[in-house]
Amino acid sequence: MIQMFLVALGAALGVLGRYQITNSIKKKWLNMIYPWPTFLINFLGCLLLGLFYSLNLSENVYLFLSMGFTATFTTFSTFNLENIELLKSHQYRQFFKYLLATYLLGFFGVFLGFFIGNLCYQS
């Protein structure tokens, strides 16, 4: 039961973090075509997940951070919806750039987080 509570608490914090970052970026760049908030959130989520995975955390802390916080912080469904919107508006170049950059940067983020976590764990 405690693990379900930890996941729920982490999820609540993750979605609030995503909401805050999305709104902050949209206020600064009102007329953006490229979906920067989702792109940055997904990269940061990948970085954090790689870090959490490599830190040898207790099961409860890992559940809170990974299945809770990171799972609701990242925005895979929003990412795919934004890709459909780019295609519908004939923004093909933006679509391909967004798709490739998100996956490549996401992979790099997990790798970098894992690397940083291993450095921290070895110290």
N, CA, C and O atoms as a GROMACS GRO file, in nm:
protein
  492
    1MET      N    1   0.082  -0.120   0.000
    1MET     CA    2   0.000   0.000   0.000
    1MET      C    3   0.087   0.126   0.000
    1MET      O    4   0.054   0.225  -0.066
    2ILE      N    5   0.198   0.122   0.074
    2ILE     CA    6   0.287   0.239   0.079
    2ILE      C    7   0.346   0.266  -0.059
    2ILE      O    8   0.366   0.382  -0.096
    3GLN      N    9   0.374   0.160  -0.136
    3GLN     CA   10   0.432   0.180  -0.268
    3GLN      C   11   0.332   0.248  -0.362
    3GLN      O   12   0.370   0.333  -0.443
    4MET      N   13   0.206   0.212  -0.353
    4MET     CA   14   0.104   0.279  -0.435
    4MET      C   15   0.094   0.427  -0.398
    4MET      O   16   0.078   0.512  -0.486
    5PHE      N   17   0.103   0.458  -0.270
    5PHE     CA   18   0.100   0.597  -0.226
    5PHE      C   19   0.221   0.673  -0.280
    5PHE      O   20   0.207   0.786  -0.326
    6LEU      N   21   0.339   0.612  -0.275
    6LEU     CA   22   0.460   0.678  -0.325
    6LEU      C   23   0.451   0.704  -0.475
    6LEU      O   24   0.491   0.811  -0.522
    7VAL      N   25   0.400   0.607  -0.550
    7VAL     CA   26   0.385   0.627  -0.694
    7VAL      C   27   0.285   0.739  -0.722
    7VAL      O   28   0.308   0.824  -0.808
    8ALA      N   29   0.174   0.739  -0.650
    8ALA     CA   30   0.072   0.844  -0.668
    8ALA      C   31   0.126   0.982  -0.633
    8ALA      O   32   0.099   1.079  -0.704
    9LEU      N   33   0.201   0.991  -0.525
    9LEU     CA   34   0.260   1.119  -0.484
    9LEU      C   35   0.361   1.167  -0.588
    9LEU      O   36   0.361   1.284  -0.627
   10GLY      N   37   0.447   1.076  -0.633
   10GLY     CA   38   0.543   1.112  -0.738
   10GLY      C   39   0.473   1.155  -0.865
   10GLY      O   40   0.516   1.249  -0.931
   11ALA      N   41   0.365   1.085  -0.900
   11ALA     CA   42   0.289   1.119  -1.021
   11ALA      C   43   0.229   1.259  -1.011
   11ALA      O   44   0.232   1.336  -1.107
   12ALA      N   45   0.175   1.291  -0.895
   12ALA     CA   46   0.117   1.424  -0.876
   12ALA      C   47   0.223   1.532  -0.892
   12ALA      O   48   0.199   1.634  -0.956
   13LEU      N   49   0.340   1.510  -0.835
   13LEU     CA   50   0.448   1.608  -0.847
   13LEU      C   51   0.500   1.617  -0.990
   13LEU      O   52   0.534   1.725  -1.037
   14GLY      N   53   0.506   1.504  -1.059
   14GLY     CA   54   0.553   1.504  -1.197
   14GLY      C   55   0.463   1.582  -1.289
   14GLY      O   56   0.510   1.661  -1.371
   15VAL      N   57   0.333   1.562  -1.277
   15VAL     CA   58   0.240   1.632  -1.365
   15VAL      C   59   0.237   1.781  -1.332
   15VAL      O   60   0.220   1.864  -1.421
   16LEU      N   61   0.253   1.816  -1.206
   16LEU     CA   62   0.259   1.959  -1.169
   16LEU      C   63   0.386   2.023  -1.225
   16LEU      O   64   0.382   2.138  -1.270
   17GLY      N   65   0.496   1.950  -1.223
   17GLY     CA   66   0.620   2.001  -1.282
   17GLY      C   67   0.606   2.023  -1.431
   17GLY      O   68   0.651   2.125  -1.485
   18ARG      N   69   0.544   1.926  -1.499
   18ARG     CA   70   0.523   1.939  -1.643
   18ARG      C   71   0.433   2.058  -1.673
   18ARG      O   72   0.460   2.135  -1.766
   19TYR      N   73   0.328   2.074  -1.597
   19TYR     CA   74   0.234   2.185  -1.616
   19TYR      C   75   0.307   2.320  -1.600
   19TYR      O   76   0.289   2.410  -1.681
   20GLN      N   77   0.388   2.332  -1.496
   20GLN     CA   78   0.458   2.457  -1.469
   20GLN      C   79   0.558   2.490  -1.578
   20GLN      O   80   0.564   2.604  -1.625
   21ILE      N   81   0.637   2.393  -1.619
   21ILE     CA   82   0.737   2.416  -1.724
   21ILE      C   83   0.669   2.451  -1.856
   21ILE      O   84   0.711   2.545  -1.924
   22THR      N   85   0.565   2.378  -1.892
   22THR     CA   86   0.493   2.404  -2.017
   22THR      C   87   0.438   2.546  -2.019
   22THR      O   88   0.456   2.618  -2.118
   23ASN      N   89   0.372   2.586  -1.914
   23ASN     CA   90   0.314   2.721  -1.910
   23ASN      C   91   0.420   2.829  -1.909
   23ASN      O   92   0.402   2.933  -1.972
   24SER      N   93   0.530   2.807  -1.839
   24SER     CA   94   0.637   2.907  -1.835
   24SER      C   95   0.697   2.929  -1.974
   24SER      O   96   0.721   3.043  -2.014
   25ILE      N   97   0.722   2.820  -2.045
   25ILE     CA   98   0.781   2.832  -2.179
   25ILE      C   99   0.682   2.895  -2.276
   25ILE      O  100   0.719   2.981  -2.356
   26LYS      N  101   0.556   2.855  -2.270
   26LYS     CA  102   0.456   2.910  -2.362
   26LYS      C  103   0.434   3.059  -2.340
   26LYS      O  104   0.404   3.131  -2.435
   27LYS      N  105   0.447   3.106  -2.216
   27LYS     CA  106   0.431   3.250  -2.190
   27LYS      C  107   0.544   3.330  -2.253
   27LYS      O  108   0.523   3.443  -2.297
   28LYS      N  109   0.664   3.272  -2.257
   28LYS     CA  110   0.778   3.344  -2.314
   28LYS      C  111   0.777   3.340  -2.466
   28LYS      O  112   0.815   3.437  -2.531
   29TRP      N  113   0.732   3.228  -2.524
   29TRP     CA  114   0.731   3.212  -2.669
   29TRP      C  115   0.589   3.183  -2.714
   29TRP      O  116   0.554   3.067  -2.737
   30LEU      N  117   0.508   3.285  -2.726
   30LEU     CA  118   0.366   3.268  -2.756
   30LEU      C  119   0.339   3.209  -2.894
   30LEU      O  120   0.249   3.126  -2.910
   31ASN      N  121   0.416   3.249  -2.993
   31ASN     CA  122   0.387   3.209  -3.131
   31ASN      C  123   0.487   3.107  -3.184
   31ASN      O  124   0.533   3.119  -3.298
   32MET      N  125   0.521   3.010  -3.105
   32MET     CA  126   0.619   2.912  -3.151
   32MET      C  127   0.552   2.802  -3.233
   32MET      O  128   0.441   2.759  -3.202
   33ILE      N  129   0.621   2.758  -3.337
   33ILE     CA  130   0.574   2.644  -3.417
   33ILE      C  131   0.629   2.516  -3.358
   33ILE      O  132   0.556   2.418  -3.340
   34TYR      N  133   0.756   2.516  -3.327
   34TYR     CA  134   0.821   2.397  -3.272
   34TYR      C  135   0.774   2.376  -3.128
   34TYR      O  136   0.774   2.471  -3.050
   35PRO      N  137   0.733   2.256  -3.091
   35PRO     CA  138   0.680   2.230  -2.957
   35PRO      C  139   0.790   2.216  -2.851
   35PRO      O  140   0.816   2.107  -2.801
   36TRP      N  141   0.855   2.327  -2.819
   36TRP     CA  142   0.967   2.327  -2.725
   36TRP      C  143   0.935   2.272  -2.587
   36TRP      O  144   1.016   2.198  -2.532
   37PRO      N  145   0.821   2.304  -2.527
   37PRO     CA  146   0.796   2.252  -2.391
   37PRO      C  147   0.802   2.100  -2.384
   37PRO      O  148   0.868   2.044  -2.296
   38THR      N  149   0.733   2.033  -2.475
   38THR     CA  150   0.732   1.887  -2.474
   38THR      C  151   0.871   1.832  -2.502
   38THR      O  152   0.914   1.736  -2.439
   39PHE      N  153   0.940   1.893  -2.597
   39PHE     CA  154   1.076   1.850  -2.632
   39PHE      C  155   1.169   1.857  -2.512
   39PHE      O  156   1.240   1.761  -2.482
   40LEU      N  157   1.169   1.970  -2.443
   40LEU     CA  158   1.257   1.987  -2.328
   40LEU      C  159   1.218   1.898  -2.211
   40LEU      O  160   1.304   1.842  -2.143
   41ILE      N  161   1.090   1.884  -2.187
   41ILE     CA  162   1.042   1.798  -2.078
   41ILE      C  163   1.080   1.653  -2.104
   41ILE      O  164   1.124   1.583  -2.013
   42ASN      N  165   1.063   1.607  -2.227
   42ASN     CA  166   1.098   1.468  -2.257
   42ASN      C  167   1.247   1.444  -2.243
   42ASN      O  168   1.288   1.338  -2.194
   43PHE      N  169   1.330   1.540  -2.286
   43PHE     CA  170   1.474   1.524  -2.266
   43PHE      C  171   1.509   1.518  -2.118
   43PHE      O  172   1.582   1.430  -2.074
   44LEU      N  173   1.456   1.612  -2.042
   44LEU     CA  174   1.484   1.615  -1.899
   44LEU      C  175   1.435   1.487  -1.832
   44LEU      O  176   1.503   1.432  -1.744
   45GLY      N  177   1.318   1.438  -1.872
   45GLY     CA  178   1.266   1.314  -1.816
   45GLY      C  179   1.356   1.196  -1.847
   45GLY      O  180   1.377   1.110  -1.761
   46CYS      N  181   1.409   1.190  -1.969
   46CYS     CA  182   1.502   1.082  -2.005
   46CYS      C  183   1.630   1.092  -1.923
   46CYS      O  184   1.681   0.991  -1.874
   47LEU      N  185   1.681   1.212  -1.909
   47LEU     CA  186   1.801   1.233  -1.828
   47LEU      C  187   1.777   1.187  -1.684
   47LEU      O  188   1.860   1.116  -1.626
   48LEU      N  189   1.665   1.227  -1.627
   48LEU     CA  190   1.634   1.190  -1.489
   48LEU      C  191   1.615   1.039  -1.474
   48LEU      O  192   1.662   0.980  -1.377
   49LEU      N  193   1.547   0.977  -1.570
   49LEU     CA  194   1.524   0.834  -1.560
   49LEU      C  195   1.655   0.757  -1.567
   49LEU      O  196   1.675   0.661  -1.492
   50GLY      N  197   1.745   0.798  -1.655
   50GLY     CA  198   1.877   0.736  -1.660
   50GLY      C  199   1.953   0.754  -1.530
   50GLY      O  200   2.019   0.661  -1.483
   51LEU      N  201   1.943   0.872  -1.472
   51LEU     CA  202   2.009   0.900  -1.345
   51LEU      C  203   1.950   0.814  -1.234
   51LEU      O  204   2.024   0.750  -1.158
   52PHE      N  205   1.818   0.811  -1.223
   52PHE     CA  206   1.753   0.733  -1.117
   52PHE      C  207   1.786   0.585  -1.130
   52PHE      O  208   1.808   0.516  -1.030
   53TYR      N  209   1.790   0.536  -1.253
   53TYR     CA  210   1.817   0.394  -1.277
   53TYR      C  211   1.957   0.355  -1.230
   53TYR      O  212   1.977   0.244  -1.181
   54SER      N  213   2.051   0.445  -1.245
   54SER     CA  214   2.190   0.412  -1.217
   54SER      C  215   2.232   0.437  -1.073
   54SER      O  216   2.344   0.401  -1.035
   55LEU      N  217   2.148   0.496  -0.991
   55LEU     CA  218   2.189   0.537  -0.856
   55LEU      C  219   2.173   0.429  -0.749
   55LEU      O  220   2.206   0.454  -0.633
   56ASN      N  221   2.124   0.313  -0.784
   56ASN     CA  222   2.107   0.206  -0.686
   56ASN      C  223   2.020   0.252  -0.569
   56ASN      O  224   2.057   0.236  -0.452
   57LEU      N  225   1.907   0.309  -0.601
   57LEU     CA  226   1.814   0.361  -0.500
   57LEU      C  227   1.735   0.247  -0.438
   57LEU      O  228   1.725   0.138  -0.494
   58SER      N  229   1.679   0.273  -0.323
   58SER     CA  230   1.590   0.174  -0.262
   58SER      C  231   1.468   0.156  -0.353
   58SER      O  232   1.437   0.244  -0.434
   59GLU      N  233   1.400   0.045  -0.339
   59GLU     CA  234   1.285   0.017  -0.424
   59GLU      C  235   1.178   0.125  -0.412
   59GLU      O  236   1.121   0.168  -0.512
   60ASN      N  237   1.150   0.170  -0.291
   60ASN     CA  238   1.047   0.271  -0.271
   60ASN      C  239   1.085   0.405  -0.332
   60ASN      O  240   1.001   0.471  -0.394
   61VAL      N  241   1.209   0.446  -0.316
   61VAL     CA  242   1.253   0.574  -0.374
   61VAL      C  243   1.251   0.565  -0.526
   61VAL      O  244   1.209   0.659  -0.593
   62TYR      N  245   1.296   0.452  -0.579
   62TYR     CA  246   1.295   0.434  -0.724
   62TYR      C  247   1.153   0.438  -0.780
   62TYR      O  248   1.128   0.500  -0.883
   63LEU      N  249   1.060   0.371  -0.714
   63LEU     CA  250   0.920   0.374  -0.758
   63LEU      C  251   0.864   0.516  -0.756
   63LEU      O  252   0.797   0.558  -0.850
   64PHE      N  253   0.893   0.590  -0.650
   64PHE     CA  254   0.848   0.729  -0.637
   64PHE      C  255   0.901   0.814  -0.753
   64PHE      O  256   0.827   0.890  -0.815
   65LEU      N  257   1.031   0.800  -0.782
   65LEU     CA  258   1.095   0.885  -0.882
   65LEU      C  259   1.069   0.840  -1.025
   65LEU      O  260   1.047   0.923  -1.113
   66SER      N  261   1.071   0.709  -1.050
   66SER     CA  262   1.058   0.662  -1.189
   66SER      C  263   0.913   0.638  -1.229
   66SER      O  264   0.864   0.703  -1.322
   67MET      N  265   0.845   0.547  -1.162
   67MET     CA  266   0.706   0.516  -1.198
   67MET      C  267   0.611   0.628  -1.160
   67MET      O  268   0.505   0.644  -1.220
   68GLY      N  269   0.648   0.705  -1.060
   68GLY     CA  270   0.565   0.817  -1.018
   68GLY      C  271   0.599   0.944  -1.093
   68GLY      O  272   0.532   0.980  -1.189
   69PHE      N  273   0.705   1.011  -1.048
   69PHE     CA  274   0.739   1.143  -1.101
   69PHE      C  275   0.768   1.142  -1.251
   69PHE      O  276   0.703   1.214  -1.327
   70THR      N  277   0.865   1.063  -1.293
   70THR     CA  278   0.910   1.068  -1.432
   70THR      C  279   0.802   1.023  -1.529
   70THR      O  280   0.791   1.077  -1.639
   71ALA      N  281   0.723   0.924  -1.490
   71ALA     CA  282   0.619   0.872  -1.580
   71ALA      C  283   0.514   0.978  -1.614
   71ALA      O  284   0.465   0.980  -1.727
   72THR      N  285   0.480   1.064  -1.521
   72THR     CA  286   0.380   1.167  -1.551
   72THR      C  287   0.445   1.298  -1.596
   72THR      O  288   0.379   1.384  -1.654
   73PHE      N  289   0.573   1.313  -1.569
   73PHE     CA  290   0.645   1.433  -1.611
   73PHE      C  291   0.667   1.431  -1.762
   73PHE      O  292   0.650   1.533  -1.829
   74THR      N  293   0.705   1.316  -1.816
   74THR     CA  294   0.729   1.307  -1.959
   74THR      C  295   0.596   1.300  -2.033
   74THR      O  296   0.492   1.273  -1.973
   75THR      N  297   0.600   1.323  -2.163
   75THR     CA  298   0.476   1.348  -2.236
   75THR      C  299   0.472   1.277  -2.370
   75THR      O  300   0.460   1.342  -2.474
   76PHE      N  301   0.483   1.146  -2.369
   76PHE     CA  302   0.486   1.071  -2.494
   76PHE      C  303   0.357   1.089  -2.575
   76PHE      O  304   0.364   1.105  -2.697
   77SER      N  305   0.244   1.087  -2.511
   77SER     CA  306   0.118   1.103  -2.585
   77SER      C  307   0.107   1.244  -2.643
   77SER      O  308   0.061   1.261  -2.756
   78THR      N  309   0.148   1.344  -2.567
   78THR     CA  310   0.148   1.482  -2.618
   78THR      C  311   0.244   1.495  -2.735
   78THR      O  312   0.213   1.560  -2.835
   79PHE      N  313   0.359   1.433  -2.723
   79PHE     CA  314   0.459   1.433  -2.830
   79PHE      C  315   0.398   1.380  -2.961
   79PHE      O  316   0.417   1.441  -3.066
   80ASN      N  317   0.328   1.270  -2.953
   80ASN     CA  318   0.268   1.213  -3.074
   80ASN      C  319   0.154   1.298  -3.128
   80ASN      O  320   0.139   1.310  -3.250
   81LEU      N  321   0.075   1.357  -3.042
   81LEU     CA  322  -0.031   1.447  -3.087
   81LEU      C  323   0.029   1.569  -3.158
   81LEU      O  324  -0.021   1.611  -3.262
   82GLU      N  325   0.136   1.624  -3.103
   82GLU     CA  326   0.201   1.739  -3.166
   82GLU      C  327   0.260   1.701  -3.302
   82GLU      O  328   0.261   1.783  -3.394
   83ASN      N  329   0.307   1.577  -3.316
   83ASN     CA  330   0.355   1.532  -3.447
   83ASN      C  331   0.242   1.526  -3.548
   83ASN      O  332   0.260   1.566  -3.664
   84ILE      N  333   0.127   1.479  -3.506
   84ILE     CA  334   0.010   1.476  -3.595
   84ILE      C  335  -0.029   1.619  -3.635
   84ILE      O  336  -0.061   1.644  -3.751
   85GLU      N  337  -0.026   1.711  -3.539
   85GLU     CA  338  -0.060   1.850  -3.569
   85GLU      C  339   0.038   1.911  -3.669
   85GLU      O  340  -0.002   1.987  -3.757
   86LEU      N  341   0.167   1.880  -3.654
   86LEU     CA  342   0.266   1.930  -3.749
   86LEU      C  343   0.239   1.875  -3.889
   86LEU      O  344   0.249   1.948  -3.988
   87LEU      N  345   0.205   1.747  -3.898
   87LEU     CA  346   0.174   1.688  -4.028
   87LEU      C  347   0.047   1.749  -4.089
   87LEU      O  348   0.044   1.779  -4.208
   88LYS      N  349  -0.056   1.767  -4.008
   88LYS     CA  350  -0.181   1.823  -4.059
   88LYS      C  351  -0.163   1.966  -4.109
   88LYS      O  352  -0.233   2.009  -4.201
   89SER      N  353  -0.070   2.039  -4.049
   89SER     CA  354  -0.046   2.177  -4.092
   89SER      C  355   0.066   2.186  -4.197
   89SER      O  356   0.116   2.294  -4.226
   90HIS      N  357   0.104   2.071  -4.252
   90HIS     CA  358   0.203   2.063  -4.359
   90HIS      C  359   0.340   2.116  -4.318
   90HIS      O  360   0.415   2.167  -4.401
   91GLN      N  361   0.371   2.105  -4.192
   91GLN     CA  362   0.502   2.145  -4.140
   91GLN      C  363   0.595   2.023  -4.140
   91GLN      O  364   0.639   1.978  -4.034
   92TYR      N  365   0.624   1.970  -4.258
   92TYR     CA  366   0.695   1.843  -4.270
   92TYR      C  367   0.838   1.851  -4.218
   92TYR      O  368   0.887   1.758  -4.153
   93ARG      N  369   0.903   1.960  -4.246
   93ARG     CA  370   1.041   1.975  -4.197
   93ARG      C  371   1.044   1.979  -4.045
   93ARG      O  372   1.128   1.915  -3.982
   94GLN      N  373   0.952   2.056  -3.985
   94GLN     CA  374   0.944   2.062  -3.838
   94GLN      C  375   0.911   1.924  -3.781
   94GLN      O  376   0.965   1.885  -3.677
   95PHE      N  377   0.823   1.851  -3.847
   95PHE     CA  378   0.785   1.717  -3.803
   95PHE      C  379   0.908   1.626  -3.796
   95PHE      O  380   0.933   1.563  -3.694
   96PHE      N  381   0.985   1.620  -3.905
   96PHE     CA  382   1.102   1.532  -3.906
   96PHE      C  383   1.209   1.577  -3.808
   96PHE      O  384   1.272   1.494  -3.742
   97LYS      N  385   1.229   1.708  -3.797
   97LYS     CA  386   1.327   1.758  -3.700
   97LYS      C  387   1.286   1.723  -3.558
   97LYS      O  388   1.368   1.679  -3.478
   98TYR      N  389   1.159   1.742  -3.527
   98TYR     CA  390   1.107   1.714  -3.393
   98TYR      C  391   1.116   1.566  -3.360
   98TYR      O  392   1.159   1.528  -3.251
   99LEU      N  393   1.076   1.483  -3.454
   99LEU     CA  394   1.078   1.338  -3.434
   99LEU      C  395   1.220   1.288  -3.411
   99LEU      O  396   1.246   1.219  -3.312
  100LEU      N  397   1.311   1.324  -3.499
  100LEU     CA  398   1.450   1.278  -3.486
  100LEU      C  399   1.519   1.337  -3.364
  100LEU      O  400   1.586   1.265  -3.289
  101ALA      N  401   1.502   1.465  -3.344
  101ALA     CA  402   1.570   1.530  -3.231
  101ALA      C  403   1.520   1.474  -3.099
  101ALA      O  404   1.599   1.455  -3.006
  102THR      N  405   1.390   1.448  -3.087
  102THR     CA  406   1.336   1.396  -2.962
  102THR      C  407   1.392   1.259  -2.931
  102THR      O  408   1.435   1.233  -2.819
  103TYR      N  409   1.393   1.170  -3.030
  103TYR     CA  410   1.444   1.035  -3.004
  103TYR      C  411   1.594   1.035  -2.980
  103TYR      O  412   1.642   0.966  -2.890
  104LEU      N  413   1.668   1.110  -3.060
  104LEU     CA  414   1.813   1.114  -3.041
  104LEU      C  415   1.850   1.178  -2.908
  104LEU      O  416   1.935   1.127  -2.835
  105LEU      N  417   1.787   1.291  -2.877
  105LEU     CA  418   1.818   1.358  -2.752
  105LEU      C  419   1.768   1.276  -2.633
  105LEU      O  420   1.831   1.276  -2.527
  106GLY      N  421   1.656   1.208  -2.649
  106GLY     CA  422   1.606   1.121  -2.543
  106GLY      C  423   1.703   1.009  -2.512
  106GLY      O  424   1.731   0.980  -2.396
  107PHE      N  425   1.755   0.945  -2.616
  107PHE     CA  426   1.854   0.839  -2.597
  107PHE      C  427   1.978   0.896  -2.529
  107PHE      O  428   2.031   0.836  -2.436
  108PHE      N  429   2.025   1.011  -2.577
  108PHE     CA  430   2.141   1.074  -2.517
  108PHE      C  431   2.114   1.112  -2.371
  108PHE      O  432   2.202   1.099  -2.286
  109GLY      N  433   1.993   1.159  -2.343
  109GLY     CA  434   1.957   1.196  -2.205
  109GLY      C  435   1.963   1.078  -2.110
  109GLY      O  436   2.017   1.090  -2.000
  110VAL      N  437   1.908   0.964  -2.152
  110VAL     CA  438   1.914   0.844  -2.067
  110VAL      C  439   2.059   0.803  -2.047
  110VAL      O  440   2.100   0.771  -1.935
  111PHE      N  441   2.137   0.803  -2.154
  111PHE     CA  442   2.278   0.767  -2.145
  111PHE      C  443   2.353   0.862  -2.052
  111PHE      O  444   2.430   0.818  -1.967
  112LEU      N  445   2.330   0.992  -2.067
  112LEU     CA  446   2.398   1.091  -1.984
  112LEU      C  447   2.357   1.078  -1.837
  112LEU      O  448   2.442   1.084  -1.748
  113GLY      N  449   2.228   1.058  -1.812
  113GLY     CA  450   2.182   1.038  -1.675
  113GLY      C  451   2.242   0.914  -1.613
  113GLY      O  452   2.283   0.916  -1.497
  114PHE      N  453   2.250   0.807  -1.690
  114PHE     CA  454   2.310   0.683  -1.643
  114PHE      C  455   2.458   0.705  -1.611
  114PHE      O  456   2.508   0.658  -1.509
  115PHE      N  457   2.528   0.778  -1.698
  115PHE     CA  458   2.670   0.808  -1.679
  115PHE      C  459   2.692   0.892  -1.553
  115PHE      O  460   2.780   0.862  -1.473
  116ILE      N  461   2.611   0.996  -1.536
  116ILE     CA  462   2.622   1.082  -1.417
  116ILE      C  463   2.593   1.002  -1.291
  116ILE      O  464   2.663   1.015  -1.190
  117GLY      N  465   2.490   0.920  -1.296
  117GLY     CA  466   2.456   0.837  -1.181
  117GLY      C  467   2.567   0.742  -1.144
  117GLY      O  468   2.595   0.722  -1.025
  118ASN      N  469   2.631   0.683  -1.243
  118ASN     CA  470   2.744   0.594  -1.215
  118ASN      C  471   2.861   0.670  -1.154
  118ASN      O  472   2.928   0.618  -1.064
  119LEU      N  473   2.885   0.790  -1.200
  119LEU     CA  474   2.992   0.872  -1.141
  119LEU      C  475   2.960   0.904  -0.995
  119LEU      O  476   3.048   0.896  -0.909
  120CYS      N  477   2.836   0.939  -0.968
  120CYS     CA  478   2.795   0.970  -0.830
  120CYS      C  479   2.804   0.847  -0.741
  120CYS      O  480   2.846   0.855  -0.626
  121TYR      N  481   2.764   0.734  -0.795
  121TYR     CA  482   2.762   0.610  -0.716
  121TYR      C  483   2.903   0.563  -0.685
  121TYR      O  484   2.927   0.505  -0.578
  122GLN      N  485   2.999   0.588  -0.776
  122GLN     CA  486   3.137   0.544  -0.756
  122GLN      C  487   3.212   0.634  -0.659
  122GLN      O  488   3.312   0.592  -0.600
  123SER      N  489   3.165   0.755  -0.642
  123SER     CA  490   3.235   0.851  -0.554
  123SER      C  491   3.216   0.819  -0.408
  123SER      O  492   3.269   0.890  -0.323
   0.00000   0.00000   0.00000
